[in-house]
Amino acid sequence: MHRFHYVGQNLHCESVDLATVAQLYGTPTYVYSLGTIADNYSRLAKSLAGLDAQICFAMKANSNLALLKHFANLGAGFDLVSGGEIRRVIAAGAEVKKSVFAGVGKTEAEIQLALESGVFSFHVESEPELARIDHVAGKLGVKASIAIRVNPDVDARTHAKITTGKSDNKFGIPLKYAPAAYDAAAKFKNIVVRGVQIHIGSQLTEIAPFVEAVEKIAPFAAELKAKHGITYFSIGGGIGIVYRDALASGQQGWWDAQPAETRPITPEAYGAALVPLLKPLGLKILLEPGRFMVGNAGVLLARVEYLKRGHGKNFLILDAGFNDLVRPAMYESYHEILPVYRDTTRRALKADIVGPICESGDCFAKDRQIQELGEGEYVAFMSAGAYGSTMASRYNSRALPAEVVVNGSIFELATVRENFEATIAAERVPGFLR
Ligand SMILES: *Cc1c(COP(=O)(O)O)cnc(C)c1O
């Protein structure tokens, strides 16, 4: 469920007309529905009733400060993957103490920052990392809590670039070597063994791989509880969202009306499958959803620059490019693209919907059916709230997009569109070239 819908002919986010937002702040602009995020959060939290659960929003999906503060207000911690993300949480006025620090390449400086910020736990990906965390903690005179990321070797059946739980991925330690890694961890003076962690991939559309992974790891988690006194099990993120039929998916009852085999994962089904497996462990359960929390809560607004009628092919050329939304180019992913002003009396257009960037890969959709649109009209990329703005770049010397948050009928700029001076502020022409 999400809160994007047409009111008459005009696409709205909650009670705000998206054309108004586009006119006021220009395009390309990301727009986020805070109400949808709150719904997603509470639905997932409710589905875990009976567990001592903590949701840690995987902020690499969307790290806008306004959203971070919203999540903190909802009670979430964060799944952090860099020093920059730790600083963002602090800059948003939120606390780091419910958060976990993940990632395969933590530097000494990042480990120090995490410890000084009071991070809940480190999710460790290798044995050399244990030694480094121990060293930094010792230097600071503190103890570092850790969980080791265990690779359960299950196939998440998702896109190759976002599957992480197979043994040939760079992530985690294979289950058969994990006991030795825990024994090694327990010997470090400045490390407290506190949990176990898994994360098998992103955009999963089936429950079965989650169940398989938890079933594989649960006996080991019980062993660790007995042997090392661990107190938590982090089951990672990865819950998929609806990209096709994105508008319809916002309607009450839509989920249940889908044929069982194509029905997306609902938080209710996820909870129903996992709670019975997790509850007997008597451990605190951490979840690290990223995409599920924000994916359907955001759209990217773009303006039509040209309709180029080609020979046997039409191109709808937008002012947004793959530097603004890279998912179609990078993961071959599908986004619903809707007219902000819908006019069913117009003729249908079949076109490649593309950006202005000088690469053929700058194509959002091939041969897409959309109503005929002309210069100056707006479109919305649906389900663009996750891995959208956080993956934006300045390629082609384009400024980073603006971001707007909506709460009911209130909306406000959350990221000012970058101006040209800001895009070159860090660059210098050396003296010897002058
Ligand atoms: C990326 C990531 C997540 C979030 O994944 P989603 O698919 O966005 O839910 C959670 N945990 C870890 C360790 C990650 O790397």
The ligand as an ORCA input file, in Angstrom:
! r2SCAN-3c Opt
* xyz 0 1
  C      21.549     -3.537      1.577
  C      21.421     -4.266      2.852
  C      20.191     -4.331      3.481
  C      18.926     -3.770      2.881
  O      18.518     -4.442      1.760
  P      17.057     -4.155      1.116
  O      16.956     -5.076      0.000
  O      17.062     -2.730      0.697
  O      16.071     -4.413      2.186
  C      20.134     -4.958      4.717
  N      21.224     -5.501      5.292
  C      22.427     -5.471      4.697
  C      23.597     -6.094      5.372
  C      22.567     -4.856      3.468
  O      23.754     -4.839      2.857
*
